Amino acid sequence: MKKFNKIFLILFTFIGFSYGADKDTGKVSFGFVQTSGNSETTTLKGALSYTNKGDIYRIYIDASGLYGSSKGKKNAEEIKLKTRFERRFLPIFVFWDINYHRNPFKGYRQSLGTGPGIGVYILHNDKLYLTVSYYIYRVINKLTGRYTSEKFIKNTERYYQHHIEERFKWKILPNLSFKEKLIYRITSRTKEDYFIDLYTAVESKITDRLSLEISYTVNYQNRPVGKKIKRTDTIFMTGIKYSF
């Protein structure tokens, strides 16, 4: 746990120094979600994204969390925090990620991954945005004993995880846009251990700063860490986003 605490301290210290730059932008969203898979509930979800834009260097920070309970018993929990430090050599960009994840309903009490990557802009104009990137993490997982299977009998895992990521954005109308992100992850943990994450969203502006967003997320894991864990999780969200 000390390693995780050190990472958080570095992250938030860096955020503090970054704020106040001329090209800072941020977004806060809040809405209702319907989850299915390892948690089946209707609850609330909040998210925060922050970007520090320079001519060459950029910093991206994304954080989100959801929590649900029924009759005093927790039935959903997910926390995500990701920071990316990027250097551009347009159309190429290189970066370093720090990624934290918690979801005890999938067997992950704590998960921390960090490592380098490289990407390319295929499209980048006022209406269309398309990038493809590859990156590799060194991953450390703390598993929940309740869901740990015989194959992963140790409560701590260490392995490498390879990612292929595609991001797309289409500005359909001045006040209407479509976004999509697809990530394929394969690990060195065991044979045929891979993940597929798909996120799609439609965003409609209400004012210059306020918008309505409807999103759908699918997370698939081919080799869950426990026999009782389902392979597919989905999240349907309807929320309000505020830009600042």
Backbone as CSV, one residue per row, in Angstrom:
resi,resn,N_x,N_y,N_z,CA_x,CA_y,CA_z,C_x,C_y,C_z
1,MET,0.809,-1.211,0.000,0.000,0.000,0.000,0.844,1.263,0.000
2,LYS,2.048,1.195,0.534,2.908,2.369,0.552,3.247,2.827,-0.852
3,LYS,3.438,1.863,-1.783,3.729,2.222,-3.165,2.578,2.990,-3.779
4,PHE,1.335,2.549,-3.507,0.169,3.226,-4.044,0.068,4.642,-3.484
5,ASN,0.318,4.812,-2.202,0.242,6.132,-1.583,1.272,7.088,-2.169
6,LYS,2.474,6.593,-2.466,3.505,7.438,-3.064,3.093,7.912,-4.452
7,ILE,2.487,7.017,-5.228,2.038,7.391,-6.564,0.987,8.493,-6.495
8,PHE,0.031,8.354,-5.575,-1.001,9.379,-5.433,-0.405,10.718,-5.009
9,LEU,0.576,10.698,-4.119,1.207,11.926,-3.665,1.891,12.638,-4.826
10,ILE,2.607,11.893,-5.665,3.271,12.478,-6.828,2.248,13.062,-7.793
11,LEU,1.165,12.309,-8.029,0.140,12.762,-8.957,-0.471,14.089,-8.533
12,PHE,-0.941,14.166,-7.304,-1.648,15.352,-6.864,-0.714,16.537,-6.640
13,THR,0.549,16.277,-6.299,1.522,17.365,-6.235,1.736,17.961,-7.609
14,PHE,1.832,17.097,-8.617,2.034,17.562,-9.981,0.823,18.356,-10.462
15,ILE,-0.386,17.892,-10.106,-1.589,18.624,-10.479,-1.578,20.018,-9.894
16,GLY,-1.169,20.123,-8.642,-1.130,21.420,-7.986,-0.212,22.400,-8.689
17,PHE,0.970,21.939,-9.099,1.899,22.811,-9.814,1.381,23.160,-11.209
18,SER,0.614,22.246,-11.822,0.145,22.463,-13.184,-0.964,23.499,-13.245
19,TYR,-1.800,23.555,-12.236,-2.901,24.502,-12.266,-2.380,25.927,-12.322
20,GLY,-3.096,26.735,-13.089,-2.687,28.120,-13.235,-2.025,28.387,-14.561
21,ALA,-1.762,27.342,-15.359,-1.198,27.543,-16.682,-2.237,28.196,-17.586
22,ASP,-1.783,28.809,-18.685,-2.664,29.593,-19.546,-3.670,28.730,-20.295
23,LYS,-3.356,27.462,-20.525,-4.201,26.632,-21.368,-4.788,25.466,-20.602
24,ASP,-5.192,25.699,-19.378,-5.841,24.665,-18.589,-7.310,24.559,-18.988
25,THR,-7.811,23.346,-19.112,-9.232,23.112,-19.327,-9.661,21.948,-18.451
26,GLY,-10.904,21.978,-18.017,-11.409,20.910,-17.172,-12.879,20.650,-17.422
27,LYS,-13.317,19.430,-17.076,-14.716,19.060,-17.220,-15.133,18.217,-16.022
28,VAL,-16.331,18.485,-15.524,-16.910,17.710,-14.436,-18.248,17.167,-14.909
29,SER,-18.476,15.881,-14.695,-19.752,15.288,-15.090,-20.346,14.509,-13.924
30,PHE,-21.662,14.427,-13.941,-22.382,13.741,-12.871,-23.673,13.197,-13.455
31,GLY,-23.978,11.932,-13.188,-25.197,11.378,-13.756,-25.588,10.043,-13.176
32,PHE,-26.688,9.508,-13.698,-27.215,8.218,-13.276,-26.666,7.132,-14.187
33,VAL,-26.338,5.985,-13.597,-25.834,4.862,-14.373,-26.631,3.605,-14.059
34,GLN,-26.735,2.761,-15.076,-27.314,1.429,-14.936,-26.212,0.435,-15.248
35,THR,-25.815,-0.363,-14.262,-24.724,-1.317,-14.450,-25.291,-2.730,-14.590
36,SER,-24.546,-3.559,-15.325,-24.902,-4.975,-15.428,-23.621,-5.787,-15.509
37,GLY,-23.696,-7.037,-15.108,-22.510,-7.892,-15.081,-22.191,-8.289,-13.657
38,ASN,-21.003,-7.896,-13.186,-20.606,-8.221,-11.820,-21.312,-7.361,-10.775
39,SER,-21.893,-6.244,-11.195,-22.769,-5.458,-10.325,-24.005,-5.080,-11.132
40,GLU,-25.180,-5.304,-10.549,-26.443,-5.033,-11.237,-27.207,-4.032,-10.390
41,THR,-27.097,-2.757,-10.768,-27.719,-1.726,-9.941,-27.882,-0.440,-10.723
42,THR,-28.707,0.440,-10.198,-28.830,1.814,-10.693,-28.270,2.731,-9.619
43,THR,-27.306,3.544,-9.978,-26.648,4.378,-8.976,-26.135,5.662,-9.628
44,LEU,-25.283,6.391,-8.912,-24.738,7.651,-9.397,-23.256,7.490,-9.721
45,LYS,-22.807,8.269,-10.691,-21.396,8.250,-11.069,-20.925,9.681,-11.290
46,GLY,-19.726,9.978,-10.796,-19.111,11.283,-11.007,-17.780,11.129,-11.704
47,ALA,-17.388,12.145,-12.491,-16.117,12.080,-13.220,-15.527,13.477,-13.341
48,LEU,-14.197,13.514,-13.403,-13.467,14.765,-13.565,-12.354,14.550,-14.575
49,SER,-12.230,15.453,-15.547,-11.112,15.408,-16.482,-10.445,16.779,-16.525
50,TYR,-9.122,16.769,-16.655,-8.331,18.005,-16.645,-7.220,17.884,-17.677
51,THR,-7.017,18.941,-18.459,-5.967,18.954,-19.477,-5.148,20.227,-19.353
52,ASN,-3.847,20.063,-19.295,-2.917,21.182,-19.328,-2.255,21.173,-20.708
53,LYS,-2.622,22.143,-21.571,-2.171,22.142,-22.960,-1.030,23.127,-23.167
54,GLY,0.082,22.615,-23.635,1.181,23.439,-24.087,1.378,23.232,-25.576
55,ASP,2.285,23.963,-26.172,2.532,23.801,-27.605,3.125,22.436,-27.931
56,ILE,3.939,21.906,-27.024,4.612,20.623,-27.253,4.216,19.594,-26.203
57,TYR,4.181,20.025,-24.940,3.888,19.107,-23.846,2.431,19.234,-23.418
58,ARG,1.849,18.101,-23.022,0.479,18.094,-22.519,0.353,17.129,-21.343
59,ILE,-0.595,17.438,-20.462,-0.888,16.582,-19.318,-2.387,16.312,-19.310
60,TYR,-2.756,15.047,-19.242,-4.161,14.650,-19.179,-4.411,13.924,-17.868
61,ILE,-5.494,14.279,-17.201,-5.874,13.619,-15.951,-7.360,13.285,-16.016
62,ASP,-7.691,12.029,-15.791,-9.082,11.582,-15.778,-9.343,10.798,-14.505
63,ALA,-10.434,11.119,-13.829,-10.814,10.422,-12.607,-12.319,10.183,-12.620
64,SER,-12.743,9.035,-12.133,-14.171,8.733,-12.055,-14.427,7.770,-10.915
65,GLY,-15.666,7.773,-10.442,-16.031,6.877,-9.362,-17.522,6.634,-9.321
66,LEU,-17.897,5.422,-8.995,-19.303,5.096,-8.769,-19.399,4.186,-7.560
67,TYR,-20.516,4.306,-6.868,-20.730,3.510,-5.657,-22.227,3.257,-5.531
68,GLY,-22.585,2.023,-5.229,-23.988,1.690,-5.048,-24.191,0.775,-3.865
69,SER,-25.359,0.902,-3.223,-25.698,0.022,-2.100,-27.204,-0.214,-2.086
70,SER,-27.587,-1.332,-1.530,-28.993,-1.681,-1.408,-29.218,-2.345,-0.061
71,LYS,-30.140,-1.800,0.716,-30.464,-2.325,2.047,-29.219,-2.389,2.927
72,GLY,-28.363,-1.367,2.801,-27.168,-1.269,3.618,-26.009,-2.123,3.163
73,LYS,-26.166,-2.822,2.018,-25.105,-3.693,1.506,-24.562,-3.126,0.203
74,LYS,-23.241,-3.008,0.110,-22.608,-2.476,-1.097,-22.819,-3.428,-2.255
75,ASN,-23.287,-2.886,-3.412,-23.497,-3.739,-4.580,-22.796,-3.214,-5.839
76,ALA,-22.029,-2.131,-5.714,-21.249,-1.619,-6.847,-20.182,-0.672,-6.323
77,GLU,-18.991,-0.765,-6.884,-17.906,0.150,-6.523,-16.846,0.118,-7.616
78,GLU,-16.509,1.285,-8.118,-15.431,1.392,-9.099,-14.786,2.763,-8.998
79,ILE,-13.462,2.772,-8.899,-12.691,4.016,-8.853,-11.601,3.920,-9.914
80,LYS,-11.471,4.978,-10.719,-10.442,5.031,-11.758,-9.727,6.369,-11.705
81,LEU,-8.412,6.334,-11.890,-7.606,7.549,-11.960,-6.473,7.313,-12.950
82,LYS,-6.388,8.183,-13.958,-5.353,8.027,-14.982,-4.722,9.370,-15.295
83,THR,-3.398,9.387,-15.358,-2.643,10.575,-15.732,-1.722,10.230,-16.897
84,ARG,-1.695,11.121,-17.895,-0.816,10.922,-19.053,0.031,12.174,-19.268
85,PHE,1.353,11.993,-19.356,2.297,13.055,-19.670,2.732,12.867,-21.121
86,GLU,2.455,13.840,-21.979,2.620,13.654,-23.418,3.577,14.677,-24.029
87,ARG,4.373,14.202,-24.985,5.267,15.062,-25.771,4.953,14.847,-27.241
88,ARG,4.715,15.944,-27.968,4.269,15.850,-29.353,5.392,16.109,-30.350
89,PHE,5.408,15.259,-31.378,6.250,15.455,-32.561,5.319,15.261,-33.767
90,LEU,4.313,16.109,-33.871,3.187,15.892,-34.780,3.624,15.395,-36.154
91,PRO,2.903,14.365,-36.688,1.689,13.720,-36.150,1.952,12.619,-35.117
92,ILE,3.213,12.430,-34.704,3.554,11.412,-33.703,3.518,12.036,-32.309
93,PHE,3.150,11.261,-31.316,3.251,11.708,-29.930,3.726,10.544,-29.070
94,VAL,4.517,10.853,-28.054,4.978,9.851,-27.091,4.449,10.248,-25.716
95,PHE,4.310,9.279,-24.820,3.692,9.590,-23.532,4.096,8.577,-22.479
96,TRP,3.774,8.941,-21.238,3.944,8.049,-20.089,2.653,8.090,-19.268
97,ASP,2.124,6.921,-18.932,0.871,6.814,-18.191,1.095,6.351,-16.763
98,ILE,0.229,6.815,-15.876,0.074,6.252,-14.534,-1.413,5.974,-14.355
99,ASN,-1.762,4.723,-14.103,-3.162,4.323,-14.100,-3.500,3.545,-12.826
100,TYR,-4.536,3.991,-12.125,-4.994,3.321,-10.899,-6.436,2.875,-11.094
101,HIS,-6.749,1.698,-10.553,-8.101,1.154,-10.714,-8.472,0.333,-9.486
102,ARG,-9.724,0.452,-9.077,-10.240,-0.362,-7.976,-11.646,-0.835,-8.336
103,ASN,-11.872,-2.143,-8.246,-13.200,-2.712,-8.433,-13.245,-4.082,-7.758
104,PRO,-13.623,-4.118,-6.482,-13.626,-5.398,-5.754,-14.613,-6.407,-6.329
105,PHE,-15.610,-5.947,-7.098,-16.578,-6.876,-7.677,-15.995,-7.637,-8.867
106,LYS,-14.856,-7.170,-9.377,-14.116,-7.922,-10.397,-12.903,-8.627,-9.793
107,GLY,-12.719,-8.475,-8.473,-11.608,-9.120,-7.792,-10.405,-8.237,-7.570
108,TYR,-10.476,-6.958,-7.960,-9.323,-6.064,-7.847,-9.507,-5.080,-6.695
109,ARG,-8.814,-5.337,-5.605,-8.842,-4.400,-4.482,-8.058,-3.142,-4.826
110,GLN,-6.903,-3.326,-5.463,-6.089,-2.210,-5.956,-5.390,-2.683,-7.228
111,SER,-5.281,-1.805,-8.230,-4.524,-2.128,-9.435,-3.786,-0.882,-9.886
112,LEU,-2.486,-0.999,-10.069,-1.665,0.128,-10.493,-0.828,-0.289,-11.693
113,GLY,-0.906,0.509,-12.773,-0.116,0.240,-13.966,0.560,1.509,-14.442
114,THR,1.792,1.392,-14.917,2.512,2.560,-15.416,3.489,2.135,-16.501
115,GLY,3.689,3.037,-17.487,4.613,2.716,-18.552,4.509,3.670,-19.728
116,PRO,5.394,3.499,-20.734,5.482,4.406,-21.867,4.609,3.963,-23.046
117,GLY,4.435,4.912,-23.993,3.674,4.586,-25.188,3.975,5.536,-26.325
118,ILE,3.464,5.192,-27.512,3.639,6.017,-28.699,2.353,5.970,-29.518
119,GLY,1.987,7.092,-30.122,0.764,7.152,-30.907,0.926,8.022,-32.135
120,VAL,-0.114,8.013,-32.986,-0.088,8.802,-34.212,-1.479,9.387,-34.468
121,TYR,-1.503,10.650,-34.920,-2.743,11.281,-35.342,-3.014,10.891,-36.793
122,ILE,-4.124,10.214,-37.043,-4.531,9.872,-38.401,-5.411,10.977,-38.975
123,LEU,-6.311,11.504,-38.142,-7.149,12.652,-38.495,-7.118,13.640,-37.350
124,HIS,-7.047,14.918,-37.665,-7.044,15.934,-36.617,-7.436,17.274,-37.230
125,ASN,-8.747,17.544,-37.261,-9.251,18.823,-37.757,-10.444,19.249,-36.920
126,ASP,-11.168,20.275,-37.377,-12.260,20.830,-36.580,-13.424,19.860,-36.400
127,LYS,-13.574,18.900,-37.313,-14.716,17.993,-37.255,-14.354,16.558,-36.886
128,LEU,-13.180,16.117,-37.291,-12.811,14.719,-37.089,-11.491,14.593,-36.333
129,TYR,-11.451,13.609,-35.443,-10.266,13.350,-34.629,-10.112,11.845,-34.525
130,LEU,-8.941,11.319,-34.936,-8.705,9.891,-34.875,-7.240,9.633,-34.550
131,THR,-6.990,8.872,-33.478,-5.627,8.497,-33.106,-5.555,6.996,-32.862
132,VAL,-4.370,6.451,-33.052,-4.072,5.061,-32.719,-2.774,5.053,-31.923
133,SER,-2.727,4.289,-30.843,-1.522,4.273,-30.008,-1.262,2.881,-29.451
134,TYR,0.008,2.673,-29.062,0.432,1.440,-28.399,1.194,1.828,-27.141
135,TYR,0.923,1.140,-26.035,1.665,1.395,-24.810,1.720,0.132,-23.965
136,ILE,2.705,0.082,-23.076,2.924,-1.086,-22.236,3.016,-0.650,-20.774
137,TYR,2.333,-1.392,-19.898,2.348,-1.116,-18.468,3.077,-2.238,-17.713
138,ARG,3.712,-1.851,-16.640,4.089,-2.786,-15.594,2.972,-2.713,-14.564
139,VAL,2.284,-3.828,-14.312,1.074,-3.835,-13.494,1.321,-4.534,-12.171
140,ILE,0.783,-3.940,-11.098,0.776,-4.563,-9.775,-0.665,-4.591,-9.295
141,ASN,-1.183,-5.773,-9.009,-2.554,-5.936,-8.538,-2.584,-6.474,-7.117
142,LYS,-3.488,-5.939,-6.323,-3.847,-6.510,-5.030,-5.248,-7.080,-5.188
143,LEU,-5.370,-8.410,-5.116,-6.645,-9.067,-5.343,-7.418,-9.231,-4.043
144,THR,-8.739,-9.266,-4.166,-9.579,-9.533,-3.006,-9.648,-11.036,-2.803
145,GLY,-9.398,-11.495,-1.592,-9.365,-12.918,-1.311,-10.670,-13.622,-1.608
146,ARG,-11.773,-12.889,-1.523,-13.100,-13.479,-1.735,-13.261,-14.015,-3.156
147,TYR,-12.634,-13.313,-4.121,-12.820,-13.682,-5.520,-11.614,-14.400,-6.118
148,THR,-10.533,-14.564,-5.371,-9.320,-15.151,-5.916,-9.523,-16.634,-6.204
149,SER,-9.177,-17.068,-7.424,-9.317,-18.466,-7.812,-8.019,-19.214,-7.518
150,GLU,-8.033,-20.514,-7.720,-6.851,-21.324,-7.467,-5.697,-20.932,-8.385
151,LYS,-6.022,-20.512,-9.610,-4.984,-20.173,-10.577,-4.204,-18.937,-10.131
152,PHE,-4.897,-18.024,-9.454,-4.267,-16.805,-8.967,-4.334,-16.803,-7.441
153,ILE,-3.776,-17.838,-6.858,-3.917,-18.034,-5.414,-3.215,-16.942,-4.605
154,LYS,-2.173,-16.321,-5.178,-1.507,-15.227,-4.493,-2.361,-13.969,-4.592
155,ASN,-2.418,-13.206,-3.527,-3.223,-11.993,-3.531,-2.532,-10.819,-4.197
156,THR,-1.280,-10.982,-4.595,-0.546,-9.931,-5.309,-0.060,-10.465,-6.645
157,GLU,-0.322,-9.711,-7.713,0.115,-10.079,-9.058,1.054,-9.016,-9.610
158,ARG,2.020,-9.447,-10.397,2.903,-8.532,-11.122,3.107,-9.081,-12.534
159,TYR,2.827,-8.256,-13.524,2.980,-8.698,-14.901,3.034,-7.491,-15.833
160,TYR,3.248,-7.755,-17.134,3.251,-6.701,-18.154,1.948,-6.762,-18.940
161,GLN,1.469,-5.581,-19.316,0.210,-5.501,-20.056,0.405,-4.608,-21.278
162,HIS,0.089,-5.145,-22.465,0.220,-4.418,-23.724,-1.142,-3.863,-24.144
163,HIS,-1.144,-2.627,-24.662,-2.377,-1.958,-25.063,-2.300,-1.495,-26.514
164,ILE,-3.395,-1.671,-27.227,-3.608,-1.020,-28.516,-4.883,-0.196,-28.366
165,GLU,-4.764,1.111,-28.566,-5.886,2.017,-28.294,-6.234,2.845,-29.529
166,GLU,-7.528,2.962,-29.766,-8.047,3.813,-30.850,-9.053,4.787,-30.266
167,ARG,-8.906,6.068,-30.632,-9.839,7.105,-30.183,-10.392,7.850,-31.387
168,PHE,-11.707,8.107,-31.345,-12.359,8.776,-32.465,-13.359,9.804,-31.936
169,LYS,-13.414,10.957,-32.598,-14.406,11.978,-32.263,-14.901,12.625,-33.545
170,TRP,-16.215,12.778,-33.628,-16.849,13.369,-34.806,-17.790,14.473,-34.353
171,LYS,-17.510,15.688,-34.799,-18.375,16.829,-34.503,-19.451,16.877,-35.575
172,ILE,-20.586,16.259,-35.284,-21.658,16.113,-36.268,-22.282,17.459,-36.599
173,LEU,-22.582,18.224,-35.563,-23.147,19.568,-35.678,-22.406,20.465,-34.693
174,PRO,-22.556,21.779,-34.796,-21.851,22.664,-33.852,-22.103,22.324,-32.383
175,ASN,-23.308,21.805,-32.078,-23.651,21.494,-30.688,-23.842,20.008,-30.434
176,LEU,-23.407,19.168,-31.369,-23.607,17.727,-31.227,-22.362,16.974,-31.684
177,SER,-21.862,16.069,-30.840,-20.658,15.311,-31.180,-20.787,13.856,-30.726
178,PHE,-20.038,12.994,-31.413,-19.987,11.566,-31.104,-18.557,11.193,-30.752
179,LYS,-18.371,10.415,-29.670,-17.042,10.002,-29.224,-16.996,8.492,-29.047
180,GLU,-15.834,7.931,-29.339,-15.658,6.486,-29.205,-14.203,6.175,-28.859
181,LYS,-14.010,5.207,-27.950,-12.672,4.769,-27.561,-12.678,3.248,-27.428
182,LEU,-11.699,2.594,-28.072,-11.578,1.145,-28.031,-10.165,0.783,-27.587
183,ILE,-10.056,-0.061,-26.556,-8.753,-0.500,-26.045,-8.730,-2.017,-25.995
184,TYR,-7.705,-2.594,-26.605,-7.457,-4.036,-26.531,-6.217,-4.232,-25.668
185,ARG,-6.344,-5.033,-24.599,-5.241,-5.248,-23.666,-4.930,-6.735,-23.581
186,ILE,-3.661,-7.062,-23.682,-3.228,-8.444,-23.526,-2.100,-8.480,-22.505
187,THR,-2.108,-9.481,-21.617,-1.155,-9.509,-20.512,-0.226,-10.717,-20.610
188,SER,0.829,-10.657,-19.811,1.770,-11.772,-19.684,1.419,-12.649,-18.490
189,ARG,0.237,-12.428,-17.902,-0.139,-13.140,-16.677,-0.361,-14.641,-16.908
190,THR,-1.149,-14.952,-17.924,-1.431,-16.347,-18.232,-1.904,-16.438,-19.678
191,LYS,-2.032,-17.621,-20.194,-2.408,-17.822,-21.586,-3.810,-17.286,-21.861
192,GLU,-3.974,-16.621,-23.017,-5.259,-16.083,-23.481,-5.878,-15.122,-22.476
193,ASP,-5.050,-14.354,-21.809,-5.530,-13.357,-20.849,-5.570,-12.000,-21.546
194,TYR,-6.766,-11.569,-21.927,-6.898,-10.273,-22.601,-8.192,-9.580,-22.186
195,PHE,-8.231,-8.271,-22.432,-9.359,-7.422,-22.079,-9.750,-6.594,-23.303
196,ILE,-11.040,-6.272,-23.417,-11.528,-5.363,-24.448,-12.412,-4.326,-23.770
197,ASP,-12.077,-3.054,-23.940,-12.848,-1.956,-23.354,-13.364,-1.066,-24.477
198,LEU,-14.683,-0.860,-24.527,-15.304,-0.019,-25.545,-16.159,1.042,-24.878
199,TYR,-15.909,2.303,-25.252,-16.671,3.430,-24.717,-17.226,4.243,-25.887
200,THR,-18.533,4.486,-25.888,-19.162,5.337,-26.891,-20.048,6.355,-26.190
201,ALA,-20.131,7.555,-26.763,-20.919,8.617,-26.130,-21.402,9.616,-27.172
202,VAL,-22.560,10.192,-26.894,-23.100,11.302,-27.671,-23.251,12.480,-26.724
203,GLU,-22.700,13.627,-27.110,-22.735,14.826,-26.269,-23.435,15.960,-27.006
204,SER,-24.410,16.565,-26.333,-25.169,17.670,-26.914,-25.037,18.898,-26.017
205,LYS,-24.552,19.984,-26.580,-24.357,21.202,-25.801,-25.680,21.901,-25.512
206,ILE,-25.837,22.321,-24.263,-26.995,23.102,-23.854,-26.631,24.580,-23.836
207,THR,-25.464,24.883,-23.252,-24.877,26.224,-23.275,-23.400,26.069,-23.636
208,ASP,-22.656,27.167,-23.583,-21.222,27.094,-23.875,-20.486,26.183,-22.911
209,ARG,-20.937,26.103,-21.671,-20.249,25.314,-20.652,-21.000,24.058,-20.227
210,LEU,-22.280,24.014,-20.474,-23.105,22.911,-19.988,-23.554,22.032,-21.150
211,SER,-23.493,20.712,-20.947,-23.916,19.789,-22.003,-24.526,18.528,-21.405
212,LEU,-25.320,17.849,-22.225,-25.931,16.572,-21.864,-25.153,15.462,-22.547
213,GLU,-24.803,14.405,-21.801,-24.033,13.304,-22.368,-24.699,11.974,-22.061
214,ILE,-24.822,11.137,-23.089,-25.318,9.777,-22.945,-24.205,8.845,-23.396
215,SER,-23.810,7.916,-22.535,-22.674,7.047,-22.863,-22.988,5.590,-22.542
216,TYR,-22.243,4.712,-23.225,-22.379,3.273,-23.007,-20.981,2.656,-23.000
217,THR,-20.666,1.921,-21.951,-19.342,1.319,-21.785,-19.463,-0.190,-21.648
218,VAL,-18.605,-0.912,-22.371,-18.539,-2.369,-22.275,-17.116,-2.756,-21.895
219,ASN,-16.969,-3.523,-20.831,-15.667,-4.042,-20.392,-15.715,-5.566,-20.398
220,TYR,-14.826,-6.176,-21.185,-14.782,-7.634,-21.299,-13.422,-8.139,-20.838
221,GLN,-13.414,-9.189,-20.010,-12.172,-9.834,-19.568,-12.279,-11.324,-19.878
222,ASN,-11.317,-11.840,-20.647,-11.395,-13.224,-21.097,-11.055,-14.229,-20.002
223,ARG,-10.179,-13.827,-19.052,-9.780,-14.728,-17.973,-9.948,-14.009,-16.632
224,PRO,-11.165,-13.941,-16.096,-11.364,-13.310,-14.785,-10.523,-13.990,-13.712
225,VAL,-10.221,-13.246,-12.644,-9.362,-13.801,-11.589,-10.125,-14.708,-10.629
226,GLY,-11.434,-14.808,-10.795,-12.220,-15.699,-9.946,-13.299,-16.407,-10.739
227,LYS,-13.670,-17.608,-10.311,-14.663,-18.407,-11.026,-16.057,-17.785,-10.984
228,LYS,-16.341,-16.998,-9.961,-17.663,-16.397,-9.824,-17.783,-15.058,-10.555
229,ILE,-16.685,-14.580,-11.114,-16.687,-13.272,-11.769,-17.111,-13.412,-13.222
230,LYS,-18.047,-12.567,-13.641,-18.529,-12.586,-15.019,-17.516,-11.914,-15.950
231,ARG,-17.539,-12.306,-17.200,-16.579,-11.767,-18.168,-16.944,-10.371,-18.650
232,THR,-18.216,-10.062,-18.725,-18.651,-8.794,-19.338,-19.369,-7.901,-18.337
233,ASP,-18.969,-6.638,-18.320,-19.640,-5.607,-17.524,-20.046,-4.470,-18.452
234,THR,-21.221,-3.879,-18.194,-21.671,-2.739,-18.983,-22.120,-1.611,-18.055
235,ILE,-21.957,-0.383,-18.549,-22.411,0.794,-17.816,-23.107,1.729,-18.803
236,PHE,-24.374,2.014,-18.548,-25.128,2.987,-19.341,-25.332,4.229,-18.483
237,MET,-24.904,5.381,-18.991,-24.941,6.602,-18.184,-25.631,7.738,-18.921
238,THR,-26.476,8.467,-18.208,-27.071,9.715,-18.685,-26.714,10.793,-17.674
239,GLY,-25.995,11.827,-18.134,-25.505,12.814,-17.177,-25.343,14.199,-17.753
240,ILE,-24.962,15.100,-16.886,-24.693,16.495,-17.215,-23.194,16.748,-17.076
241,LYS,-22.625,17.475,-18.049,-21.203,17.798,-18.021,-21.032,19.313,-18.012
242,TYR,-20.134,19.771,-17.133,-19.828,21.199,-17.034,-18.367,21.430,-17.359
243,SER,-18.076,22.328,-18.287,-16.702,22.650,-18.697,-16.251,23.934,-18.039
244,PHE,-14.991,23.969,-17.626,-14.462,25.175,-16.990,-13.037,25.441,-17.447
